[in-house]
């Protein structure tokens, strides 16, 4: 059975977020990252990691701090 819509590849932002979460797994949980980023739910972080939700622009700086990465770089990836 074919899908009614094409599957899009993950964005570079989603790949980057996923990689940073993986790199930090020995330091903090996804729930801690979501809380530090000011996200209401861990599900939102999971959806950003999978590329099914966009990163809210007003959360980029907090998310970058939680992911211990450069906010400018994350912002540029988010805008792509």
MOWO-V21708 format. One record per residue. SS is DSSP state (@ for helix, = for strand, . for the rest). NEAR is the number of other C-alpha atoms within 10 Angstrom. D_FIRST is the distance of its C-alpha to the first C-alpha in Angstrom with 1 decimal. Layout:
BEGIN
ss->SS near->NEAR d_first->D_FIRST
ss->SS near->NEAR d_first->D_FIRST
END
This chain:
BEGIN
ss->. near->3 d_first->0.0
ss->. near->5 d_first->3.8
ss->. near->6 d_first->6.7
ss->. near->6 d_first->9.4
ss->. near->6 d_first->12.0
ss->. near->7 d_first->13.0
ss->. near->7 d_first->14.1
ss->. near->8 d_first->17.9
ss->. near->10 d_first->20.1
ss->. near->14 d_first->22.7
ss->. near->18 d_first->26.0
ss->@ near->14 d_first->29.2
ss->@ near->23 d_first->30.5
ss->@ near->24 d_first->27.7
ss->@ near->17 d_first->28.3
ss->@ near->18 d_first->32.0
ss->@ near->25 d_first->31.9
ss->@ near->18 d_first->29.8
ss->@ near->14 d_first->32.2
ss->@ near->17 d_first->35.2
ss->@ near->21 d_first->34.0
ss->@ near->15 d_first->33.6
ss->@ near->12 d_first->37.0
ss->. near->15 d_first->38.6
ss->. near->12 d_first->37.1
ss->. near->8 d_first->40.5
ss->. near->9 d_first->42.4
ss->. near->14 d_first->40.4
ss->. near->14 d_first->37.4
ss->@ near->18 d_first->34.6
ss->@ near->15 d_first->36.2
ss->@ near->13 d_first->39.5
ss->@ near->23 d_first->37.9
ss->@ near->21 d_first->36.3
ss->@ near->17 d_first->39.7
ss->@ near->15 d_first->41.7
ss->. near->19 d_first->39.5
ss->. near->14 d_first->40.1
ss->. near->17 d_first->36.5
ss->. near->10 d_first->36.2
ss->. near->11 d_first->33.5
ss->@ near->15 d_first->32.1
ss->@ near->14 d_first->28.6
ss->@ near->16 d_first->29.6
ss->@ near->26 d_first->30.5
ss->@ near->18 d_first->27.3
ss->@ near->14 d_first->25.3
ss->@ near->20 d_first->27.6
ss->@ near->23 d_first->27.2
ss->@ near->18 d_first->23.4
ss->. near->20 d_first->23.7
ss->. near->14 d_first->22.2
ss->. near->14 d_first->25.8
ss->. near->17 d_first->28.6
ss->. near->23 d_first->31.9
ss->. near->12 d_first->34.4
ss->@ near->11 d_first->37.2
ss->@ near->10 d_first->39.9
ss->@ near->14 d_first->38.6
ss->@ near->20 d_first->38.6
ss->@ near->17 d_first->42.2
ss->@ near->18 d_first->41.8
ss->@ near->27 d_first->38.5
ss->@ near->21 d_first->40.2
ss->@ near->15 d_first->43.1
ss->@ near->21 d_first->40.9
ss->. near->25 d_first->39.0
ss->. near->13 d_first->42.4
ss->. near->15 d_first->41.5
ss->. near->13 d_first->42.9
ss->@ near->16 d_first->42.1
ss->@ near->12 d_first->42.5
ss->@ near->13 d_first->39.9
ss->@ near->20 d_first->37.4
ss->@ near->20 d_first->38.3
ss->@ near->11 d_first->37.7
ss->@ near->17 d_first->34.2
ss->@ near->18 d_first->33.4
ss->@ near->10 d_first->34.4
ss->. near->8 d_first->32.3
END
